[in-house]
Amino acid sequence: MILLIGYGFWGKNLARNFGSSLSAVYDLDYRRAEECKKLYPWVQAYEGGDDLKIILENKDIKAVAIATRADTHFEFAKLCLSYNKDLWIEKPVTTNLKDIDELIKLQKENIVFVDHTFCYHPAVIGMKKVNIGKPLYYDSTRISLGQFQTDVDVVLDLAIHDLSIIDFLYPELELDERHIIKHNHITTKSNQAIIDLKFKNKLPGSHRAFTAHIHANWVSPVKKRRIILTGSEKSVIYDDIDVDKLKIYDTGNIGTDYNQNQVGDVSIPKINTTEALRNGFLHFSDCIQKRSQPRTNLQRARKILSWVL
């Protein structure tokens, strides 16, 4: 059974996907805890006045999901691990490398799932299955108006999705160079960022370094969620706003001067409509049963954080 810490924006999505596996909710705001209990009557509701340590002593609670502000993740996770609980932690797992290194040391045999949701999205899984030839580059636009965060900047809120996707597609990548430009237009946290990453030539069959360009922005009048992944043979476009999530193009004939001629047809594969969070929860449950670390674990989370911190 799962204890959910934090019933805010993302916590509500977690509760919906956990369903009958959710046994308790803890939120500093008692109104949120009571709201959860009204929707899920079997859930025990706790609020800030209750002692979290006493709640964690309950042996029936096998796992804890942490969906609070990112700057509180470390202390909650550290406490839960001391009570030998398996963990689900919302991204980013921590806001610095020092804290995630300590969690790795404290983890021992506990299962720790880091909620990089897009790694469980059917469209991203579909991208991974496409043979694009020699991988060339990843280009992403992830922009919208808000939601403005006060605990993390736009890199750790939005761009981290792309970092996790890149690592999922090519887990062998090693960072070579990075260039990050950040801007503060409204709040104290950077709300626009342009990230350019160059990776060491570690990809099979590739003779050039793989690069990634990510534009993340909270100050845009329109919402865009678009990824272009290009290889020597195929290009894949994932547009999360479009009805057709994935489109696959022939890259075309690339000459020595990089002029290319588009050839072939565009294909639109059918994508499974299962919610990414549901896929993630099923994977988490399977990992707990088999006592194996999840696809999005602490070590992989640390790797992608190191690309931008």
Disulfide bonds with the S-S distance in Angstrom:
none
